[in-house]
């Protein structure tokens, strides 16, 4: 993992987004790259420019606290009522999407004597969470009434199509959010201003004028493309080693189901990585490639849990112990994260978060500038 690239991606997005304060998303073990090392890199890169870390579950917030982070942590997915006390004990800010959620948090605060802080999510089209009725009169006062002594600190929405070619729906969501903001500001009795935020990575880059009080970048920081004219640097590389090289005759079959048969005498290399490590099984048939000694080779046969096989025919120098690159650069050749996602018919998020704990994380850091 190139933490220097992570830092440069973060600083680049910060510039493009008009230097808006950042809430870097570190959910799912920092998108599969390892929470302790990644959060530490963010803290160094964004000193004085970061409002909070974003996670998706109380357990993730607790894990972030275990790294020594004492600043704000926002849990962006709705939490079960029974986890409210845990959230307060870990000093987490909770996103709520219903009046019941606000009341649950207020009850937890009363029962524990701990301070409770929350942000309201409003649904402008994503549909998976958020208040539907935030634009209605008196909604803000109902939130305040349900909150009791709990502190209403922010309000946000989430764009569902900011990475699509047509940004009309993104613009429509923003207009709706603006109407909601005006209604909230008119109806609230509290004097402290709310923190308003909406932009994910794609919107931060493609609609920087929508940055509001903060932006919440995720995949761009980790090397995933989100459209627009700004391209991230690669952060993650996935490599393994060849454990066995075999010369096989024409007709030799390979893998579960014997779905591959050699059309000639071939040279096969067994690689110690499989779907148990997060190499997508969907790279079969015929969609996967790897790099060996700076050359592109085919992944052949079905990918197994623990191994895969590459066609080394024509690379006579390849031998057991050689490094195989599944994502990353080798010489002049490169396999990008988004290429792997495209070949599997999925998105870069799934590829990164699918990397399992069995795959060791090795970090290096070049220049940050």
PAKEVO-89023 format. One record per residue: x, y, z of N, C-alpha, C in turn; residue in one letter. Coordinates in pm, whole numbers, plus 50000, padded with zeros to 5 digits. Layout:
N
    nc1    nc2    nc3   cac1   cac2   cac3    cc1    cc2    cc3  resn
      X      Y      Z      X      Y      Z      X      Y      Z     A
...
***
This chain:
369
    nc1    nc2    nc3   cac1   cac2   cac3    cc1    cc2    cc3  resn
  50085  49882  50000  50000  50000  50000  50089  50124  50000     X
  50063  50215  49909  50144  50336  49896  50075  50448  49974     X
  50118  50468  50098  50056  50571  50180  50089  50711  50128     X
  50200  50725  50059  50231  50855  49998  50127  50891  49893     X
  50086  50793  49811  49981  50817  49711  49849  50850  49778     X
  49818  50782  49887  49697  50812  49963  49696  50957  50008     X
  49808  51002  50060  49820  51141  50107  49804  51238  49990     X
  49869  51208  49880  49860  51299  49764  49718  51304  49709     X
  49650  51191  49703  49510  51190  49659  49424  51276  49751     X
  49450  51265  49880  49371  51340  49979  49393  51489  49964     X
  49517  51528  49950  49546  51671  49935  49494  51724  49802     X
  49499  51642  49699  49447  51684  49570  49297  51707  49578     X
  49224  51616  49638  49079  51634  49650  49047  51756  49735     X
  49124  51777  49839  49102  51893  49925  49113  52022  49845     X
  49210  52027  49754  49227  52146  49671  49110  52161  49573     X
  49075  52052  49505  48969  52058  49405  48836  52096  49470     X
  48814  52051  49591  48689  52080  49661  48691  52215  49732     X
  48777  52302  49688  48778  52437  49741  48826  52446  49885     X
  48913  52353  49923  48969  52350  50059  48863  52335  50166     X
  48752  52272  50130  48649  52242  50231  48705  52144  50333     X
  48668  52159  50460  48710  52061  50559  48666  51920  50518     X
  48748  51821  50551  48722  51684  50506  48674  51595  50620     X
  48588  51501  50582  48549  51390  50668  48587  51263  50592     X
  48712  51217  50601  48752  51098  50525  48677  50974  50574     X
  48627  50897  50480  48556  50775  50515  48658  50661  50534     X
  48653  50598  50649  48744  50487  50678  48666  50361  50717     X
  48544  50352  50670  48461  50235  50697  48521  50112  50629     X
  48472  49994  50669  48518  49867  50612  48670  49854  50617     X
  48726  49881  50737  48870  49871  50758  48945  49959  50659     X
  48899  50084  50647  48959  50181  50553  48959  50123  50413     X
  48839  50085  50369  48817  50030  50235  48908  49909  50208     X
  48931  49831  50313  49009  49708  50299  49158  49726  50311     X
  49206  49848  50329  49351  49872  50328  49414  49874  50467     X
  49334  49871  50572  49389  49865  50707  49370  49994  50783     X
  49280  49993  50879  49240  50115  50950  49355  50184  51026     X
  49437  50114  51103  49539  50186  51181  49636  50267  51094     X
  49692  50203  50990  49791  50273  50907  49727  50384  50825     X
  49608  50358  50770  49543  50457  50685  49496  50577  50766     X
  49436  50553  50881  49389  50666  50962  49506  50750  51010     X
  49618  50686  51042  49736  50762  51082  49786  50851  50968     X
  49786  50797  50845  49829  50876  50729  49736  50996  50707     X
  49606  50974  50722  49512  51085  50707  49537  51193  50813     X
  49561  51151  50934  49581  51247  51043  49702  51335  51016     X
  49807  51276  50963  49927  51354  50932  49904  51446  50812     X
  49832  51393  50713  49813  51470  50589  49717  51587  50607     X
  49624  51573  50701  49514  51669  50710  49510  51744  50842     X
  49623  51758  50905  49625  51828  51032  49563  51968  51016     X
  49458  51991  51093  49389  52119  51087  49289  52132  50974     X
  49278  52029  50889  49186  52037  50774  49082  51925  50777     X
  49077  51852  50887  48985  51738  50896  48889  51760  51012     X
  48760  51742  50984  48659  51761  51088  48636  51634  51169     X
  48641  51520  51101  48606  51394  51168  48645  51281  51075     X
  48640  51160  51127  48643  51040  51045  48501  50989  51029     X
  48473  50926  50914  48343  50866  50890  48352  50715  50890     X
  48261  50650  50960  48252  50504  50963  48106  50464  50940     X
  48082  50333  50937  47947  50286  50908  47886  50207  51023     X
  47962  50180  51128  47911  50098  51237  47978  50139  51367     X
  47909  50115  51476  47964  50147  51608  48095  50073  51632     X
  48101  49946  51592  48223  49868  51611  48341  49930  51538     X
  48316  49989  51421  48424  50056  51348  48470  50182  51422     X
  48377  50253  51481  48414  50369  51560  48497  50330  51681     X
  48460  50220  51745  48538  50171  51859  48679  50132  51815     X
  48690  50068  51698  48822  50030  51646  48906  50154  51619     X
  48843  50261  51571  48916  50385  51547  48966  50444  51679     X
  48885  50438  51782  48929  50485  51913  49049  50404  51961     X
  49052  50275  51930  49163  50191  51972  49295  50232  51908     X
  49289  50305  51795  49411  50353  51731  49468  50477  51801     X
  49392  50533  51894  49435  50652  51965  49371  50780  51917     X
  49282  50772  51818  49215  50892  51768  49115  50943  51871     X
  49130  51069  51909  49043  51130  52011  48947  51233  51953     X
  48959  51260  51822  48871  51357  51759  48735  51298  51727     X
  48657  51370  51648  48521  51330  51617  48518  51209  51524     X
  48420  51125  51547  48390  51009  51461  48241  51008  51438     X
  48202  51003  51311  48060  51001  51277  48024  50865  51221     X
  47921  50803  51279  47868  50675  51230  47756  50707  51133     X
  47777  50679  51005  47684  50728  50904  47566  50636  50874     X
  47572  50511  50912  47458  50421  50892  47370  50422  51017     X
  47238  50406  51001  47153  50399  51120  47197  50284  51211     X
  47197  50308  51340  47241  50204  51434  47121  50144  51505     X
  47130  50017  51546  47023  49959  51628  47012  50032  51761     X
  46892  50036  51816  46870  50108  51942  46959  50053  52053     X
  46983  49923  52053  47061  49862  52160  47209  49899  52155     X
  47253  49964  52044  47393  50005  52035  47414  50152  52071     X
  47307  50220  52109  47319  50363  52140  47411  50387  52258     X
  47401  50306  52361  47487  50325  52478  47633  50304  52441     X
  47662  50200  52362  47800  50177  52317  47853  50298  52239     X
  47767  50353  52156  47809  50470  52077  47847  50586  52167     X
  47768  50610  52271  47799  50720  52361  47924  50691  52443     X
  47942  50567  52484  48061  50532  52562  48189  50553  52481     X
  48179  50534  52348  48295  50556  52261  48301  50699  52209     X
  48211  50783  52254  48208  50925  52214  48192  50939  52062     X
  48099  50864  52008  48073  50867  51865  47954  50958  51836     X
  47961  51030  51727  47847  51106  51676  47766  51013  51587     X
  47636  51011  51604  47549  50914  51538  47462  50983  51435     X
  47451  50923  51317  47355  50970  51217  47220  50905  51244     X
  47115  50986  51243  46980  50934  51267  46891  50964  51147     X
  46795  50875  51125  46706  50886  51010  46559  50881  51049     X
  46532  50888  51178  46392  50881  51223  46381  50948  51359     X
  46260  50986  51394  46238  51042  51527  46264  50938  51635     X
  46232  50811  51607  46264  50705  51704  46414  50698  51728     X
  46492  50714  51620  46636  50713  51637  46687  50825  51724     X
  46627  50944  51710  46664  51057  51795  46628  51027  51939     X
  46506  50973  51961  46463  50944  52098  46549  50836  52162     X
  46587  50734  52083  46672  50627  52138  46804  50685  52188     X
  46859  50776  52112  46985  50837  52150  46966  50923  52276     X
  46857  50998  52280  46829  51081  52397  46809  50995  52521     X
  46740  50882  52506  46719  50790  52620  46852  50735  52670     X
  46940  50699  52576  47071  50646  52615  47151  50753  52690     X
  47139  50877  52647  47210  50985  52716  47158  51003  52858     X
  47027  50997  52874  46969  51014  53008  47009  50898  53099     X
  47009  50777  53046  47036  50660  53130  47183  50649  53170     X
  47272  50707  53089  47415  50694  53116  47477  50822  53169     X
  47409  50933  53152  47467  51061  53190  47575  51108  53095     X
  47582  51046  52978  47684  51083  52879  47627  51180  52776     X
  47715  51258  52718  47676  51355  52616  47646  51281  52486     X
  47538  51317  52420  47498  51257  52293  47499  51363  52184     X
  47560  51330  52071  47566  51421  51957  47519  51345  51834     X
  47439  51411  51750  47388  51342  51631  47379  51436  51513     X
  47382  51375  51393  47352  51442  51267  47225  51377  51212     X
  47141  51454  51151  47024  51400  51083  47057  51377  50936     X
  47018  51260  50885  47026  51236  50741  46890  51264  50680     X
  46889  51337  50570  46764  51362  50499  46771  51294  50362     X
  46664  51231  50324  46660  51154  50200  46618  51246  50085     X
  46711  51268  49993  46679  51347  49873  46674  51261  49748     X
  46673  51128  49767  46663  51040  49651  46738  50909  49664     X
  46832  50898  49758  46907  50774  49775  46817  50660  49822     X
  46728  50692  49915  46624  50598  49951  46657  50497  50059     X
  46785  50476  50089  46818  50367  50182  46807  50411  50328     X
  46812  50541  50355  46801  50594  50490  46770  50743  50479     X
  46737  50803  50594  46712  50947  50595  46566  50981  50615     X
  46543  51097  50673  46407  51149  50689  46350  51185  50552     X
  46227  51145  50527  46159  51179  50402  46091  51315  50408     X
  46062  51360  50529  45972  51475  50545  46044  51599  50594     X
  46175  51608  50571  46252  51717  50629  46215  51854  50573     X
  46151  51858  50458  46113  51987  50399  45980  52038  50452     X
  45914  51961  50537  45783  52001  50586  45795  52100  50703     X
  45698  52190  50718  45701  52284  50830  45705  52211  50964     X
  45776  52269  51058  45786  52220  51195  45872  52094  51210     X
  45927  52040  51098  46008  51918  51110  46126  51941  51204     X
  46195  52052  51187  46313  52079  51270  46277  52089  51417     X
  46163  52149  51446  46123  52161  51586  46086  52025  51645     X
  46035  51936  51562  46005  51801  51610  46134  51725  51641     X
  46236  51747  51559  46366  51685  51588  46419  51738  51721     X
  46411  51869  51741  46461  51928  51866  46383  51875  51986     X
  46253  51859  51970  46172  51809  52082  46210  51665  52116     X
  46233  51583  52013  46271  51443  52037  46411  51433  52097     X
  46497  51531  52067  46636  51523  52108  46656  51546  52257     X
  46570  51623  52320  46592  51652  52461  46726  51720  52480     X
  46814  51658  52563  46946  51715  52589  47051  51671  52488     X
  47014  51580  52397  47108  51539  52293  47134  51657  52199     X
  47257  51666  52149  47299  51781  52069  47283  51750  51920     X
  47199  51828  51854  47183  51818  51708  47293  51903  51645     X
  47391  51838  51586  47511  51909  51541  47522  51923  51390     X
  47450  51841  51312  47466  51846  51168  47351  51783  51093     X
  47352  51805  50963  47249  51750  50876  47312  51724  50740     X
  47277  51611  50680  47343  51575  50554  47250  51494  50464     X
  47292  51485  50338  47227  51396  50243  47336  51325  50165     X
  47294  51235  50075  47393  51157  49999  47350  51150  49853     X
  47442  51185  49762  47413  51180  49619  47421  51036  49569     X
  47321  50998  49490  47319  50859  49442  47384  50840  49305     X
  47406  50947  49229  47456  50930  49092  47560  51035  49055     X
  47638  51078  49151  47737  51181  49123  47851  51132  49035     X
  47862  51000  49018  47967  50944  48931  47914  50906  48794     X
  47788  50936  48766  47730  50905  48636  47757  51018  48536     X
  47755  50987  48406  47781  51093  48307  47685  51211  48316     X
  47558  51181  48340  47456  51286  48348  47438  51326  48494     X
  47465  51450  48525  47458  51497  48663  47327  51567  48697     X
  47226  51550  48611  47098  51618  48635  47036  51575  48767     X
  47043  51446  48799  46983  51400  48924  47061  51451  49044     X
  47191  51462  49029  47274  51518  49137  47234  51663  49162     X
  47215  51737  49056  47174  51877  49069  47037  51888  49135     X
  46947  51797  49098  46813  51800  49156  46818  51768  49305     X
  46902  51672  49344  46916  51642  49485  46972  51762  49562     X
  47068  51830  49504  47125  51946  49569  47021  52055  49589     X
  46939  52079  49489  46835  52181  49502  46736  52144  49613     X
  46703  52015  49620  46612  51973  49727  46678  51992  49863     X
  46804  51959  49873  46876  51975  50000  46881  52122  50040     X
  46899  52210  49942  46901  52353  49973  46766  52400  50027     X
  46659  52348  49971  46526  52385  50022  46509  52336  50166     X
  46560  52217  50193  46552  52162  50329  46634  52246  50426     X
  46753  52285  50384  46838  52369  50469  46768  52499  50505     X
  46707  52561  50405  46637  52688  50432  46523  52667  50530     X
  46450  52557  50514  46339  52529  50605  46390  52504  50747     X
  46498  52426  50759  46554  52397  50891  46600  52525  50959     X
  46674  52606  50887  46727  52729  50945  46615  52824  50988     X
  46504  52818  50916  46392  52905  50951  46315  52855  51072     X
  46311  52724  51092  46226  52665  51195  46297  52632  51325     X
  46428  52614  51322  46500  52574  51443  46494  52683  51549     X
  46491  52639  51674  46500  52733  51785  46642  52741  51839     X
  46723  52638  51813  46860  52639  51860  46943  52745  51790     X
  47042  52798  51862  47121  52908  51807  47251  52861  51741     X
  47303  52747  51780  47428  52698  51722  47401  52648  51580     X
  47481  52692  51482  47457  52648  51344  47484  52500  51325     X
  47408  52438  51237  47432  52298  51203  47543  52289  51099     X
  47612  52176  51098  47710  52146  50996  47638  52075  50882     X
  47634  52137  50765  47567  52077  50649  47671  52017  50555     X
  47642  51895  50506  47736  51828  50416  47662  51731  50325     X
  47717  51713  50204  47651  51629  50105  47747  51553  50015     X
  47865  51608  49986  47948  51557  49877  48029  51434  49915     X
  48013  51330  49834  48104  51216  49836  48222  51249  49744     X
  48307  51147  49714  48423  51174  49629  48383  51234  49495     X
  48286  51170  49429  48249  51213  49294  48196  51355  49294     X
  48106  51386  49385  48050  51521  49390  48155  51624  49431     X
  48248  51586  49518  48353  51678  49558  48434  51725  49439     X
  48455  51635  49343  48538  51665  49227  48456  51724  49113     X
  48336  51671  49091  48259  51710  48974  48161  51824  49002     X
  48125  51842  49129  48039  51953  49168  48095  52018  49295     X
  48216  52075  49285  48278  52132  49406  48199  52247  49467     X
  48112  52312  49389  48030  52419  49446  47928  52367  49546     X
  47909  52236  49551  47814  52176  49644  47880  52136  49776     X
  47998  52185  49803  48077  52137  49917  48015  52171  50052     X
  47930  52272  50060  47865  52311  50185  47970  52333  50294     X
  47951  52276  50413  48044  52299  50524  48155  52196  50533     X
  48141  52086  50460  48242  51979  50463  48211  51881  50351     X
  48311  51801  50313  48290  51695  50215  48334  51562  50275     X
  48279  51453  50221  48301  51320  50278  48363  51227  50173     X
  48487  51244  50139  48545  51160  50034  48574  51019  50081     X
  48570  50925  49984  48601  50786  50013  48690  50728  49906     X
  48629  50666  49804  48702  50581  49711  48813  50655  49637     X
  48796  50781  49604  48901  50855  49534  49031  50855  49615     X
  49019  50869  49744  49139  50871  49828  49218  50742  49816     X
  49144  50633  49792  49204  50500  49789  49244  50453  49649     X
  49230  50545  49551  49277  50514  49416  49169  50477  49318     X
  49042  50490  49353  48933  50456  49262  48885  50578  49185     X
  48865  50562  49055  48820  50672  48971  48672  50700  48996     X
  48635  50829  48990  48495  50868  49011  48443  50954  48897     X
  48516  50958  48785  48475  51043  48674  48534  51182  48689     X
  48505  51264  48592  48561  51398  48593  48703  51400  48540     X
  48767  51514  48554  48900  51534  48495  49014  51505  48591     X
  48983  51469  48712  49087  51445  48812  49101  51295  48835     X
  49220  51243  48814  49245  51099  48827  49329  51073  48950     X
  49289  50977  49034  49369  50948  49154  49492  50865  49120     X
  49590  50873  49205  49704  50782  49197  49665  50646  49255     X
  49727  50541  49203  49705  50408  49258  49761  50400  49399     X
  49684  50344  49489  49727  50328  49627  49757  50181  49658     X
  49668  50092  49617  49681  49951  49652  49744  49871  49539     X
  49833  49783  49573  49886  49682  49482  49861  49546  49545     X
  49832  49447  49463  49811  49311  49513  49912  49221  49444     X
  49996  49157  49524  50101  49072  49469  50108  48941  49544     X
  50153  48838  49473  50176  48706  49532  50298  48646  49463     X
  50331  48523  49498  50448  48459  49437  50409  48330  49368     X
  50485  48299  49265  50471  48169  49199  50533  48062  49290     X
  50457  47959  49318  50508  47851  49403  50548  47727  49325     X
  50502  47717  49200  50530  47598  49120  50521  47632  48973     X
  50616  47585  48894  50611  47599  48749  50613  47460  48688     X
  50521  47437  48592  50509  47304  48531  50500  47318  48379     X
  50564  47227  48309  50548  47212  48165  50441  47105  48144     X
  50336  47140  48071  50225  47045  48053  50202  47020  47905     X
  50160  46897  47869  50135  46868  47728  49999  46918  47682     X
  49981  46924  47555  49852  46961  47494  49743  46870  47550     X
  49628  46929  47580  49514  46855  47632  49507  46848  47783     X
  49611  46894  47853  49608  46893  47999  49496  46984  48049     X
  49422  46937  48148  49309  47015  48201  49348  47080  48333     X
  49271  47184  48366  49308  47267  48481  49185  47312  48556     X
  49192  47305  48688  49095  47368  48776  48968  47289  48795     X
  48888  47333  48893  48758  47270  48918  48672  47274  48793     X
  48613  47161  48763  48531  47148  48643  48612  47125  48517     X
  48747  47125  48532  48836  47107  48416  48791  47195  48300     X
  48763  47321  48331  48707  47413  48231  48812  47464  48133     X
  48939  47444  48167  49046  47488  48077  49128  47367  48034     X
  49157  47361  47905  49244  47256  47852  49350  47320  47764     X
  49473  47277  47780  49584  47333  47702  49566  47300  47554     X
  49574  47403  47470  49559  47383  47326  49692  47347  47260     X
  49796  47345  47341  49931  47314  47292  50014  47280  47416     X
  50140  47248  47397  50229  47235  47512  50242  47373  47577     X
  50217  47379  47706  50215  47507  47775  50298  47502  47903     X
  50324  47619  47954  50399  47635  48079  50306  47705  48179     X
  50276  47639  48287  50182  47692  48385  50255  47730  48514     X
  50211  47842  48573  50264  47884  48702  50153  47889  48806     X
  50172  47815  48914  50077  47817  49025  50111  47932  49118     X
  50012  48014  49147  50032  48135  49227  49957  48119  49359     X
  50024  48154  49469  49963  48135  49601  49870  48251  49637     X
  49762  48263  49565  49657  48359  49595  49530  48311  49528     X
  49418  48327  49597  49289  48285  49541  49177  48368  49598     X
  49054  48320  49581  48942  48401  49628  48937  48407  49780     X
  49006  48317  49847  49019  48328  49993  49101  48446  50036     X
  49175  48503  49944  49254  48623  49970  49187  48748  49914     X
  49082  48729  49836  49012  48841  49777  49033  48857  49628     X
  49103  48761  49563  49114  48764  49417  48979  48719  49361     X
  48909  48803  49287  48772  48769  49249  48765  48644  49160     X
  48681  48552  49197  48659  48433  49113  48601  48472  48978     X
  48537  48591  48972  48476  48638  48847  48578  48669  48740     X
  48708  48668  48774  48810  48688  48670  48819  48569  48576     X
  48758  48458  48611  48742  48344  48519  48606  48355  48453     X
  48585  48314  48330  48685  48261  48237  48736  48371  48142     X
  48863  48376  48128  48924  48458  48024  48927  48607  48050     X
  48885  48651  48171  48879  48795  48194  48996  48846  48277     X
  49075  48753  48332  49179  48795  48424  49318  48791  48363     X
  49401  48883  48411  49542  48881  48371  49627  48920  48490     X
  49756  48892  48478  49852  48926  48581  49980  48972  48513     X
  50074  49021  48592  50202  49064  48539  50313  48980  48600     X
  50399  48927  48514  50514  48848  48557  50636  48899  48482     X
  50737  48940  48555  50860  48992  48494  50831  49102  48391     X
  50736  49189  48427  50704  49301  48341  50620  49269  48220     X
  50568  49148  48212  50485  49108  48097  50347  49064  48143     X
  50249  49089  48059  50111  49050  48088  50090  48903  48053     X
  50030  48829  48146  50000  48687  48124  49854  48662  48159     X
  49799  48557  48101  49660  48522  48127  49645  48444  48258     X
  49535  48471  48330  49492  48380  48436  49407  48274  48368     X
  49441  48148  48388  49371  48039  48320  49305  47946  48421     X
  49194  47888  48380  49120  47798  48468  49046  47875  48576     X
  48962  47803  48647  48888  47865  48757  48983  47901  48871     X
  48959  48015  48930  49037  48056  49047  48988  47977  49167     X
  49081  47915  49239  49048  47838  49358  49055  47926  49482     X
  49018  47871  49597  49022  47948  49720  49163  47994  49754     X
  49261  47910  49727  49396  47936  49775  49499  47959  49666     X
  49469  47921  49543  49566  47937  49435  49495  47975  49306     X
  49574  48030  49214  49531  48048  49077  49648  48010  48988     X
  49622  47998  48859  49726  47956  48766  49735  48057  48652     X
  49858  48090  48614  49882  48181  48503  49957  48106  48393     X
  49936  48150  48271  50000  48090  48155  50135  48158  48132     X
  50242  48084  48158  50378  48137  48144  50443  48097  48012     X
  50364  48041  47922  50418  48001  47793  50485  48120  47725     X
  50609  48103  47688  50682  48212  47624  50766  48294  47719     X
  50746  48276  47849  50831  48345  47947  50921  48239  48009     X
  51021  48202  47940  51105  48089  47981  51184  48118  48108     X
  51208  48246  48138  51286  48279  48256  51205  48274  48385     X
  51071  48274  48374  50986  48274  48494  51010  48147  48574     X
  51011  48161  48705  51039  48047  48791  50969  48063  48924     X
  50967  47953  49001  50909  47957  49134  50980  48065  49217     X
  50902  48141  49290  50955  48251  49369  50936  48386  49306     X
  50907  48390  49176  50883  48517  49108  50758  48585  49163     X
  50762  48717  49166  50647  48796  49209  50546  48807  49095     X
  50420  48789  49128  50310  48807  49033  50227  48926  49079     X
  50203  49020  48990  50124  49139  49022  49983  49122  48968     X
  49886  49127  49057  49745  49115  49020  49677  49251  49010     X
  49721  49346  49091  49686  49487  49080  49813  49566  49105     X
  49846  49657  49016  49966  49738  49036  50054  49741  48913     X
  50173  49792  48931  50268  49812  48821  50385  49717  48832     X
  50429  49667  48716  50551  49588  48705  50622  49634  48577     X
  50729  49710  48591  50796  49766  48475  50708  49866  48403     X
  50691  49848  48274  50608  49939  48194  50461  49897  48191     X
  50430  49783  48249  50293  49733  48248  50224  49766  48380     X
  50093  49789  48371  50016  49817  48492  49877  49758  48481     X
  49829  49703  48590  49689  49659  48602  49625  49750  48706     X
  49533  49832  48662  49471  49929  48751  49353  49866  48825     X
  49324  49923  48941  49213  49878  49023  49083  49880  48945     X
  49057  49988  48872  48931  49998  48799  48924  49899  48683     X
  49039  49861  48627  49039  49758  48522  48990  49625  48579     X
  49041  49588  48696  48997  49462  48758  48848  49467  48786     X
  48800  49580  48839  48657  49593  48867  48576  49579  48739     X
  48618  49645  48631  48546  49637  48504  48543  49493  48452     X
  48655  49424  48462  48661  49286  48413  48569  49194  48491     X
  48544  49229  48616  48456  49147  48701  48311  49195  48698     X
  48284  49302  48624  48148  49355  48620  48104  49415  48751     X
  48198  49476  48824  48163  49535  48953  48230  49671  48966     X
  48250  49717  49089  48306  49849  49116  48432  49834  49201     X
  48514  49939  49198  48642  49932  49268  48624  49913  49418     X
  48516  49967  49474  48489  49950  49617  48486  49802  49655     X
  48418  49723  49574  48403  49581  49607  48536  49507  49598     X
  48618  49545  49501  48749  49480  49489  48833  49508  49612     X
  48842  49634  49654  48925  49668  49769  48872  49605  49898     X
  48743  49622  49924  48690  49571  50050  48682  49419  50051     X
  48698  49355  49936  48701  49210  49929  48835  49150  49962     X
  48940  49232  49975  49072  49180  50012  49066  49131  50156     X
  49094  49004  50178  49069  48943  50308  49188  48961  50403     X
  49166  48938  50534  49276  48953  50630  49392  48857  50606     X
  49369  48747  50532  49478  48654  50506  49586  48715  50418     X
  49548  48815  50341  49644  48883  50254  49720  48986  50336     X
  49851  48970  50355  49926  49065  50438  49921  49206  50379     X
  49912  49304  50466  49920  49444  50426  50063  49493  50449     X
  50126  49538  50346  50263  49591  50355  50257  49738  50312     X
  50305  49827  50397  50293  49969  50371  50430  50029  50337     X
  50430  50119  50240  50549  50198  50215  50504  50341  50188     X
  50599  50432  50200  50562  50572  50187  50673  50648  50118     X
  50645  50699  50001  50739  50784  49932  50714  50928  49970     X
  50754  51018  49883  50732  51161  49906  50584  51192  49905     X
  50541  51281  49994  50400  51318  50001  50364  51430  49905     X
  50460  51503  49852  50430  51617  49767  50430  51579  49619     X
***
